[in-house]
Amino acid sequence: MQLYAGEITSPMIDASGPDATLSSFLENYSQFRGYSTRPEFWWPFLFLILVHTAIGMTAIITISTLFAEDMVTDARDLFGVAGFSPGIWLEGFGAVFAAAILGLHLLIAALTVIPLLALTWRRLHDSGLPGSMSLLGLIPLVGWLVLLLLLARPSAPQKHRPEFSAAWY
């Protein structure tokens, strides 16, 4: 969490590198007050995208090579529902492996949803916007794009408000 001149807080650390921003992300996991600079937001965001991509690609390669015999590709009416034909699904241990990978994705998402929301909130504060603008992410597609554009805005210390950094506990 980046600190600015005139704020009464703990000593300022340089949190612009990947290691410092990731530790700041984990240390301030539930802090919605304050400010986060662009590097403090984008490094953890990039790290989470890379983690999910690596897990997903590993799962795709593993399932398509080791569990190829567990893939079922015949088209039929599954569960007796007319017109429902998934095309490809897994049976046996391949299905168990796929469920475990999905569980891992969901676990990582559950553990990082609050810290990522708090980080987004602080990033919007740093650009001079209220943190509640992060609710734009609830609007599919258009809201996500608008929110990403707002998160890419430069820091605006002149627009910081006292209520953004005031202690709330």
Backbone torsions as a table, in degrees:
resi	resn	phi	psi	omega
1	MET	NA	120.5	-176.9
2	GLN	-77.9	139.1	178.9
3	LEU	-112.9	152.1	-177.4
4	TYR	-123.6	161.4	-179.0
5	ALA	-58.0	140.0	178.4
6	GLY	92.7	-9.8	178.8
7	GLU	-90.4	139.1	178.4
8	ILE	-95.3	98.8	-178.2
9	THR	-148.6	-170.1	178.8
10	SER	-72.5	167.5	-178.0
11	PRO	-58.5	144.9	-176.3
12	MET	-79.7	135.6	174.7
13	ILE	-115.1	153.0	177.9
14	ASP	-82.1	107.4	-177.7
15	ALA	-112.2	60.4	-179.8
16	SER	-112.3	-16.0	178.9
17	GLY	-89.3	165.4	-177.2
18	PRO	-60.4	-42.8	-177.6
19	ASP	-67.8	-41.7	179.9
20	ALA	-68.4	-38.2	-178.9
21	THR	-72.0	-35.8	177.5
22	LEU	-68.0	-39.6	177.3
23	SER	-67.9	-37.7	176.1
24	SER	-64.0	-38.7	177.9
25	PHE	-59.8	-43.3	-178.5
26	LEU	-77.7	-34.1	-179.9
27	GLU	-70.8	-37.6	-177.0
28	ASN	-102.8	40.1	-171.4
29	TYR	-63.0	-24.1	-179.4
30	SER	-123.6	18.6	-177.9
31	GLN	-92.5	107.0	-179.6
32	PHE	-93.7	-10.6	177.5
33	ARG	-94.6	148.2	178.1
34	GLY	110.1	-161.1	-172.4
35	TYR	-137.7	148.3	173.5
36	SER	-133.5	129.2	-179.4
37	THR	-75.3	174.0	179.7
38	ARG	-58.8	-48.2	178.4
39	PRO	-60.9	-36.3	179.5
40	GLU	-64.9	-24.7	176.5
41	PHE	-89.1	-49.3	-169.2
42	TRP	-73.9	-31.9	178.4
43	TRP	-64.2	-50.2	176.8
44	PRO	-64.1	-36.3	178.2
45	PHE	-61.8	-46.8	177.9
46	LEU	-62.9	-41.4	179.3
47	PHE	-60.3	-45.6	179.9
48	LEU	-65.1	-39.2	177.0
49	ILE	-63.3	-43.6	179.5
50	LEU	-65.1	-38.2	178.4
51	VAL	-63.3	-49.1	180.0
52	HIS	-64.3	-38.6	178.3
53	THR	-65.6	-43.4	179.6
54	ALA	-62.9	-43.2	178.6
55	ILE	-64.6	-44.1	-179.5
56	GLY	-64.3	-44.1	179.5
57	MET	-66.7	-39.0	176.2
58	THR	-62.2	-41.7	178.9
59	ALA	-64.8	-43.2	-179.9
60	ILE	-62.9	-45.8	-180.0
61	ILE	-65.2	-43.5	-179.3
62	THR	-64.9	-45.6	-178.8
63	ILE	-65.8	-40.8	-177.1
64	SER	-74.9	-18.1	179.1
65	THR	-104.4	-55.6	-175.7
66	LEU	-78.3	-32.5	-175.4
67	PHE	-113.2	29.3	-179.1
68	ALA	-62.5	-32.2	-179.4
69	GLU	-73.2	-15.0	178.1
70	ASP	-88.0	-4.4	178.9
71	MET	-81.1	133.5	176.9
72	VAL	-113.9	125.3	-175.1
73	THR	-120.8	4.3	-179.2
74	ASP	-74.1	139.3	-179.4
75	ALA	-86.4	122.8	177.3
76	ARG	-153.1	164.6	177.3
77	ASP	-79.2	106.7	-178.2
78	LEU	-80.5	133.3	179.9
79	PHE	62.3	19.4	177.7
80	GLY	72.4	14.2	179.5
81	VAL	-90.8	120.1	-178.4
82	ALA	-65.8	133.7	176.8
83	GLY	84.9	-2.0	-180.0
84	PHE	-97.6	106.7	178.7
85	SER	-139.3	101.5	-175.5
86	PRO	-68.2	-17.9	179.9
87	GLY	87.6	-63.7	179.9
88	ILE	-133.7	133.0	171.5
89	TRP	-147.4	172.3	-175.8
90	LEU	-111.9	147.7	173.6
91	GLU	-128.4	165.2	174.8
92	GLY	68.6	-145.2	-175.8
93	PHE	-68.7	-25.9	176.2
94	GLY	-61.1	-38.6	178.0
95	ALA	-68.3	-37.0	178.2
96	VAL	-65.8	-43.5	178.2
97	PHE	-61.7	-44.5	179.0
98	ALA	-62.6	-39.1	178.3
99	ALA	-66.9	-36.4	178.2
100	ALA	-66.9	-40.8	177.9
101	ILE	-64.9	-42.2	177.1
102	LEU	-61.8	-41.2	177.0
103	GLY	-61.7	-38.7	177.7
104	LEU	-64.5	-43.6	176.2
105	HIS	-59.3	-45.7	-178.9
106	LEU	-66.2	-36.5	177.9
107	LEU	-64.6	-46.4	178.5
108	ILE	-62.5	-42.3	178.9
109	ALA	-63.5	-41.9	-179.8
110	ALA	-66.0	-36.4	-179.3
111	LEU	-75.5	-22.6	-175.7
112	THR	-111.3	0.6	-177.2
113	VAL	-67.1	-45.2	-179.9
114	ILE	-68.3	-47.5	177.5
115	PRO	-60.4	-37.3	179.7
116	LEU	-70.5	-36.6	176.4
117	LEU	-66.0	-42.7	178.1
118	ALA	-64.2	-40.4	178.5
119	LEU	-64.6	-41.6	177.0
120	THR	-62.9	-42.1	179.2
121	TRP	-59.2	-47.9	-179.8
122	ARG	-67.9	-34.5	178.7
123	ARG	-64.9	-40.6	176.7
124	LEU	-65.6	-37.8	175.1
125	HIS	-59.0	-41.4	-176.9
126	ASP	-65.9	-29.4	179.0
127	SER	-90.3	7.8	175.3
128	GLY	89.7	11.7	-179.0
129	LEU	-109.4	155.2	175.3
130	PRO	-71.0	147.7	-179.2
131	GLY	-63.2	-23.8	-179.6
132	SER	-65.3	-12.0	175.5
133	MET	-64.9	-16.5	178.1
134	SER	-66.4	-16.6	176.7
135	LEU	-68.3	-11.6	173.1
136	LEU	-59.9	-25.4	178.4
137	GLY	-64.2	-14.0	176.9
138	LEU	-76.9	-16.1	176.9
139	ILE	-85.8	118.2	-176.6
140	PRO	-60.6	142.3	174.9
141	LEU	60.2	-68.0	-177.7
142	VAL	-64.6	-43.5	178.9
143	GLY	-64.2	-38.6	178.4
144	TRP	-63.8	-44.0	-179.4
145	LEU	-65.4	-43.2	178.7
146	VAL	-63.3	-43.3	179.3
147	LEU	-62.6	-42.2	177.8
148	LEU	-61.9	-38.1	176.7
149	LEU	-66.0	-39.4	178.1
150	LEU	-66.9	-36.3	179.4
151	LEU	-71.0	-21.9	-179.8
152	ALA	-85.8	-6.0	179.4
153	ARG	-63.6	151.1	178.9
154	PRO	-72.1	162.9	176.8
155	SER	-63.8	145.4	179.3
156	ALA	-134.9	76.3	-178.2
157	PRO	-59.6	-26.8	179.0
158	GLN	-69.6	-17.2	179.9
159	LYS	-99.4	4.5	-179.6
160	HIS	-67.7	141.3	-179.6
161	ARG	-112.1	150.7	-179.1
162	PRO	-60.4	-33.4	-178.0
163	GLU	-70.5	-17.5	177.2
164	PHE	-71.7	-31.4	-176.0
165	SER	-113.9	0.9	-179.6
166	ALA	-70.1	144.5	177.3
167	ALA	-68.6	136.9	-176.4
168	TRP	-114.6	9.6	179.0
169	TYR	-115.1	NA	NA
